Amino acid sequence: MECIIEKIKSDYGVVIPMSLIDALGIRIGEEVKMKVVNKELIVTRNIDPIKNIRGLIKLDKETTNQVIHSPEFEPV
């Protein structure tokens, strides 16, 4: 991967170039995690496993209410 240099803007923002966005597989609206390791900024996708499976299982309204109101249900 090529090294890309960007300037820090006056509001402390920085633009992540599209080539890096594509390389990370990030889509519009997704969150990223940022951390500093050995004075380097590490940016990774914030993968939420619940969001990844949301919508795969379709339940009718009655079954959904039974699941939500069951004693085993623990909201995330």
Helices and strands as residue ranges (DSSP letters): H 18-24, E 32-37, E 40-45, H 49-53, H 61-68
